[in-house]
Amino acid sequence: MTSRNRQKNELLRALVGEARWTHHNFALAVNRVALEAGVVLHYDRTTVSHWLSGSRPRPPVPAFVAQALSRRTGRFVSVADTGLADCTANDLPSGCDGGSGATALLELVAADLDPARRAVLREQPFRVDWVVAPDWPGDPDRRRPGAPPAPGAADATVAAMAALNRAFTAPHQAFGGGHARLALAAYLATDVRARLELHRGRERRGLLGATAALAHLIGLMCFDDLHHNLAQRYFRAALRLTAEAEDAAERAAVLCGMSAQAFFLGHHREAALLADTAAERAGGQAPPRARAALLGQAAVAHAALARRRDALARLAKAERCLDEVDGTRQPPGRTERADLAHHAGQALALLRDDPRAELALRRSLRLRPEGERRSRMLTTHQLTDLQLRHGRFEQACATWRKFLDDYPHIRSARVDRAFRAIHRQLREHRGNAAVHRASRPA
């Protein structure tokens, strides 16, 4: 299409005016949204001028534009609203705004298993409007734990799904989210689909809860691979399933993962609000372990917003939650304690309480089970960063060596990003002998 035949994009012009953006600021916002999806763009004001004149960028850029405008205006802006693409159906799953959780999940899995559709999903931007805690099922003043699922033929299937969850969680923690995700998706698309079609009534509830846990795990794998929109879709499907299964513990775990993802991408206010709202709505319905995880994640987000009192209060509440179950038959394990210590280290570092932050991070490393390699590496990265901040190069390099020892065994985009971040910091101090020695293998 020549410039003579192009029609000016008045839809986009109106949106830019509503957003009160200069062309330069609009271009920067689109670049930021794209970077979250792993796409590096270098747009500037001239690019925006071309769009307003009728030029249309190739996908997935229109989706980045729509998301940038959605965030700025505070309302949902579709790709069609921008005038950068025709208002036609696309190959994306419709999401979880209607229908059952099982239907939404199976639709998503079908798209994920198709290479072409999966490529489109991976390019989609992170949706800030999806970082919300839905209402907890039932009247909050009348909630009671639901009756246990009826025993029946589904019991063996639920047990098998739980065992498979454990089997996939172990390599996810030890080797990263880049391993075996599609195998788990295929299991949902075949075996789990057949079981969901077979069972009805109360015994189906256990199946829905086990399915939610598997969807949550796939979401975490996508997050670890930095496929953020795809992770969000799995999280949302898992949330719908937890509501139908009346599974408060899994629901809290999913919301905690969603808050962690938002925090990772720098959406600190949304991360704090999500974790706080989820913890408040869960009340006594979610078990103490789940509440502790939510409160720990909320503490980190509040610390990033320089809300010291709020952050420390949530850390204290999280500690009390774990203390609640200390004397029970199933006291908190090393993972829960290690996770909370990691959250404490993150929060205290953000609050510039570095001595206490270092103690917390070291405690997390001591408590961390051997098989949880990725979590250990992310904590090691935090500790290295803290030591470099204070110019303690010998210590930092010794800590970093432990990260490097594990690095060949992991396939995690989050860990890769941590590696690049520390490597950049080390290059700034390459004149130091310890740094020089640590940098050579990298």
N, C-alpha and C positions, 0 to 999 in steps of 0.2 A: 504494500500500500504506500503510495507516494504521499508526501506531505500535503499536496494539493487535495487529495481525496480524503484525508483524515478529517474526522469531526472532532472538534475540541471536546475534551472530557469535562463537562460541566458538573457531573456528579462528584468527581474527585476534587474539583475546584471548591465546591461547596463544603466538602468535608474538611479540606485543609483550612478553609476559613473558619469553620466551626471549631477546629482544633486550635486556632490562633497560633499557627506555626509559620515560621519563615520556610522557604523552600530548603534552605540549608539544614535547619533543625528537623524538618520532616525526613530528609534523606538520612541523617544520622540515626533517627529513630528506627527507620527501616533496616539500616545496617545492623543495629543492635539486636533487633528481633531475629534477623537472619543468623547472626553469630550464635544465638542460643540453639539454633537448629543445626549448627556446624557448617553453615554456609558463610563464606567470607565475601562480603560485598564492599565496594568502595564508591557508592553512589554519592553525588553531590547535588547542588542546586540545579545544575544544568540537566541532570537526569529527570528531576521533577518537572522542569519546564517541558521536556519532551513528552512526558506522560500527559501533562495538561493539554498539550497540542494534539493528542490523539494516539501517541505511540503506546503500544502494549508490550510489557515485558513478558518473557516466557515464565511458565510455572517453574518453581513455586513462589516467584516473587510477588504476584498478586495476593497470595495468602499472607506474606510478610507485611505487605502494605495494609491489608485489612486488619491484621492484629495490632500493628502500630497505632492505627486510628482508633481501634476499639479501646486500647489502653488509655489513649489521650482523652477521648470523649467520655469515657465511663459508660459506654453502651456498646452492645454487640454490633459490629460492622461486618457484613458479609463481603466476600470477594465481588459478588455481583453489584453490591452497593458502591464499590469504588469505580465502576465503569471500566475496569481493566480486564474483565473477562465476561463472556456471555453468561446469561443466567440459565445455565444448563446443568443437568445432574452430573455429578462427578463420581469417581469410583471410591469415595471414602465411605466407610460405615456411617450410618446415621447417628450413632452414639447411643446414650442411655437416657434420653429425655422421654421415652415412651416404651411401652412393652415391658416384658419381663427381663430380669437380669440375665437369665440363661440365653434368651434370644439375642440380646445385645452382645453377649460374650461370644456366642457361636458365630454371629455375623462378623465380629472383629477378627476372630481366629481365622475364618475363611479368607478374609482380606490379607491377613498377615502371612498366610501360607502361600499366597499367590505372589511370585517374585515382582511382577510389575506393580501390583497394588501396594505391596510392602514398600517398594521404593518411594511411592508417592507418600505413604504414611510417614516414612522416616524424614521426609523433607518438610513436613508441616510444622508450623511454629507452636511454641508453648503457649497455651491459652490461660491467661491470667484470670479470666472470668470463670474458669473451672476450679480455681483454688478456693473452694468454699466448703464448709461443713454442712451437709444437708441435715434437715431435722432428724433427730433420733426417732426411730419408730415408736409410736405410742405417745400417750399423754405423759409428759415428764412427771406430773404429780401422782400418776397412778401406775407407773411402770413397775412391773414385777418380772423377775426372771421367767422366761418362757418354760413351759413344760418340756422335759427332755424328749428328743425325737422318739417316736414309737419304734420299738425293736422290730426287726423284720428282715426281709431278704436284702435290704440295702446295707445292712450292717457290714457285711464282708466287703462290699464295694467301698464304703467309707473308710474302712480300715486300710484297704489297699491304696486308696487315694492319699491317705495320711502318710503311709509308708513311702509312696512315690514322692510326696512333697519333701520328706526328709532326705530321700535319695538325691533329689535335684538341688536342695538347699545346700548340701555339703559341697559339691563342686562349685556352686555359685559363690560361696564364701571363700573357698580355697583357691579357685582358679579364675573367678570373675564372671560377669554376666554374659561374656561372649561365648560361653560354652553351653550347648545343648538346649538353647531356648526353643528352637523350632521343633525339636523332638517333643518337648512338653506341650507346645501348641498343638502338634499333631495328635497327641494323646487326648487333649480336650476335644478336638474335632471328631474323634472316632469313638473311643471307649466311653468317655464321659458323656458325649451326646447320646449314645445308645442307652446308657443307664438313666439319664434324665428323662428320656422318652418313655422308659419302661415303668418308672415309679411315680406314684401320685400320692397325695395326702400327706399325713404327718411324717411318714418315714422318708419322704422326699426332702424334708428340711435338713437332715444330716448331709445329704448329697449336695444341697445348695451351699452349705457351710464349707464343705471340703472343696467344692468347685471354686468358691470365693478365695480360699487360701491359695489355690493354684494360680488363679488369675492375678492375685496380689503378687505372688512370686515372679510371674512373668513380667509384671509391671516393674518390679525392682530390677530385674535383669535388663529391661529396656532402659531404665534410668541409669544403670551402671554403664551401659553402652552409649549414653547421652542421646538416645532417641526419645526426646522428651514428650512430644505429642503422643507418640505411640504408648509410652508409659502412662500418660494421663488417661488414655482410653481404657487401658487395662485396669487402672485404679478405679475408674468410674464404674466399670462393669462389676468389679469386685464389691464396691460399695452397694450397688443395687442388690447383689446376691446376699450380702450380709444382712441387709434389711429384711429380705424375704426369709432368710434362715434364722433371724432373730439372734445373730451371733455378735454380741457386743464386743468380745475380745478381739475378734478379727476385724471388726469395723474400726475399732480404735487403732489397730496396727496399720490398717490401710491409710487412715487419716494422718498418722504419724509419718508414713512414707511420703505422702503428698506434701506435707509441711517441709520435710527435709529437702525435697526436690525444689520447692519454691525458694527456700533459703539458699540452696546451692546456686541458683540462677540470679540471686541478688534481689529477690522480691521479699524483703525482710518483713515489711508490714503485713503482707498477705500471709506469710509463713507464721508469724506470731498470732495473728487473728484466727487462723485456721486451727492451730494447736490449742489455743486457749478455748475457743468455742467448742472444739471436740471434747476437751477435758471436762468442761462445764456441763455439756449435754450428757456425757457418759455418766456423770455422777457416780453412784455406787454400782451401776449396772456393769461397767467394765471392771475386770479384775485389777488389783493393785499394780501388777507388772505392766499392764497396758497403760494405766494412768501415769506411771513413772516415766515411761518412754515418751508420752505426749508432753508431760511437764518438762522433761529434760530438753526436748526439742524446742519447746516454747521458750525456755530460758536462753538458749543460744540465739534465737531470733530477737528476743528483747535486748540482749546484750549488744547485738549488731546495731540496734536503734539507740544505744547509749542509755537504756532504761535500767540502770544498775539495781535499783531496789526491786523492780519486777523480776529481773533475771535471778537474783539471789533468792527471792521468795519462792520461785518455782523450783529451783534446785533443792531447796530445803524440803518442799512438799514432796518432790520426787524421792528424796532419801527416806522420808517417812513412809511413803507407799511401799518401798521395798522392805522397810523395817516391819511393816504390818505382817508380812508373810514369812519373816525370819523363823518364827517358832512353829510354822505349820508343817504338814507332811511334805510339802513341796516348797522349800525355801528358795529364794532367788538364786539362780545359778551364776556361774562366773560370767556368762555372756551379759546378763542384765546389769550386773555390777560394773563390768568393763564398759558397757554402753553408757551408763550414767556417768562414770568417771571421764569418758571421752567428751560427753556433753559439757560437763563441768569445766574441763580443760579448755574447750572451745570458747565457752562463755566468759571465763575468767581472762583468757587471752584478749578477747574483744574488749573487755573492760579494763585492759592494761594492768591487770593484777598478775604479772608474769610469774613471780615466784610460786604462787598458789596454782597457777595454770600448769606450770611444769610438774608440780607434784601430782596433780590430777591426771595428767597425761601419762606419767610414769606408772601411776597406779593402774590405769587402764591397760597398759602394756603388760604389767605383771599378771593381771587377772584374765587377760584375753586367752581363750582356749587356742591351742596350737593350730587347729584346723581352720581357724577364721583368719586366713592370711590377708584378705583384702582389707578388713577392718583394722588389722594390725598395721598394715602399710599406710593407711590413711592417718592413723594416729601418729605413726613414726614421722610422716610428712609434717604434721602439725608441730611436733616436738622439734624437728630440724629447723623449721621456719622460726620458731621461738628463739632457739639458740643462735641462729644467724642474726636475728634482729638485735641481739645484744653483743654481737661481735665475738662470740665464743666459738671460734672456727674449729679448734681441735675437737671439742665436744660435738659440734654440729656435724662434722665430717664422720666422726665415729658413729653417730646416730644414723646418718645417711647411708653408711655402709650396710647397715642392717636392711634398709629399704632395698638397696641394690642387690643384696643377696637373694631377696624374694622376687625381684622384678622379672627375671626370665620365666617364671612359673605362672605369671598372671596375665589374663587377657581381659583388661578392664579399661574402658576409655576414661573413667574417673581417675584411675591410678596413673594412666598415661599423662593426664593433665597435671596431676601432682608432680610427676617426674619432671615435666617440662618447666613447671614453675620454679622448682628448686634448682634445676640446672641453670636457668637464667640468673637466679640469685648468685649461684656459685661463680658464674662467668664474670660477674661484677667484681669478684674478689680473687681472681685467678693468680694475682701476684703473691698471695699467701701460700706458703709451702703445703700446708695441710689441704687447702682447697685444691691446689694443683694436683696433688696425689689423688684426691677423691674424684676429680673431674675426668682424669684420663680414661678410666674404663667406660664412663658414660659417653 
